[in-house]
């Protein structure tokens, strides 16, 4: 990886100074346009903000449930009983 970056650095240094300035200017202008676009988008979204959020009291869903859950079974004793009967 270091060798690849060294090769890129060597290629950059071999470019004429005028081309280096030109590429740097293009990268900077691209970055500037991207930044301006993001700022414009945030500004546009902030201007279209709608404050119609309706907040209600939260209710416990367990208390709303009218059915009783099935009774829990003790699976451990069931397993032991089955093993006890398997021995015979």
Protein Blocks (a to p, Z undefined) as FASTA:
>chain_A
ZZmmmmmmmmmmmpcfklmmmmmmmmmmmmmmmmmmmmmmmmmmmmmpccfbccdddddf
klmpmbdcdddddfklmmmmmmmmmmZZ
